[in-house]
Amino acid sequence: MQPGGQQPNMQEIMKQAQQMQQQLMTAQQELADSEVTGTAGGGMVTATVTGAGELQSMTIDPKVVDPSDTETLADMVVAAVRDANRAAQELQSEKMGPLTNALGGQGGMDMGGLGLPGM
């Protein structure tokens, strides 16, 4: 019961839940449509990912390609992808944080219960 002895109106609760689900779906689509980049080696390697974390492209400056030292290049690629994923996670927190907090403060909660993929 709510203060004052009033019970919540079930229709109003369902309406709010549907609105929240629509807002979550909209935010997820915005994330999928957004792109962020990460860099390594002073910008010599650049990775672009969607806001959902899907790798879209990789740019490597030819100056860093040394056939005798592929390990350094591999390290820069990994670092650029990690940097891009970090940026995507920040974007996810920015877009989804207020919505998931409204659902109980579970920033990393599984959206599967709402028929939405987990984050």
N, C-alpha and C positions, 0 to 999 in steps of 0.2 A: 504494500500500500504506500501511496505517496502521502506527504504531510497533509493534514486536514481530512484524512480518511477517504480521499478520492482514489479510486483505482484507475490505472492508466487505461485509456481508450484503445482497445485492440486494433481498431481500424487506423487510428493515428499512428500507432507503433508500426504497423505494417507499411503504411505510407512512408514513414521516415526510413524504414529499412530499405524499401524500394528506391528511395531517393539516394541513400547512401550507396547502394549497389550501383546505381547509374553513375554516381560521382567516381566510384572506384574504377569502373570500366572506362570512363572518360580519361581518368588519370593514367591508367595502364596504356591506353591507346596513345596518349600524348608521349609517354615514355618510349613506346615502340617507334614513334615517328621522330623522336629527337635523336640527335647525334652529339657525342662528346669525343674529344680527342685526348690522347696521352702521348707524351714524348719521352725520349731517352737520348743520351749522348748529345745533349745540348741541341736537341731538335733534329739530329741526324736520322732518327727513327721515329716515325709517327704512326700511331694506331688510332683508328676511328671505330667506336662502338656505338650501338644504339643505347638509348636510355635504359633499355632492358638488359644491356650487357652483351648483345650479339655483335661479334667482330664484323665490321663492314669492309674495312680496307686497311692496308699497311703500306707506308711509304718509307723507302730506305734510300738514303743518299748514297750514290755510288762510291763516294769517298771512304765509306766505312766497310766496303766489301773487300776483304783481304782473304784470298783463298787459303793462305797459310794460318789464318786466325779466325776460323768460323765460330769458335767459342765466344769470343767477344761480341760478335754480331748477334749470336743467339741470345746472349745475356741482355743485349740492348732491346731485342724484340720482346723478350719476356717482360722487361722493365716497362716498355712502352705500353704493352697490353695491360699490365697491372695498373699503371697510371690511368689509363683510359677507363678501366673497370672501377677504379676508386672514384673517378669523376661521375661515372654512371650511378654508383651507389649513393653519392651525394645528391644527385638529381632525383633518384628514387625517394630518398628521405625527404627532400623538399616537396615533391609532388604527393607522396603517399603518407608521409608522417602525420599531417593533421587528420587525414581520413581514418587511418588505422588507430590513432590515439582516441578518436571519437568512438571507436568500436571496443574500447576497453584498455587503451594504452599499450597494446601489444604491437610495437613497431615492426617486429618481424613475424607477425602472426600469419598462419596459413589461411589464405583466402578461399580455400577449397570448400569450406562450410557455406560460403555464399555462392557457390557455383563459379568461382573465379580461381584462376591458377594461383598457386602460392608464390610469394615474393621471395 
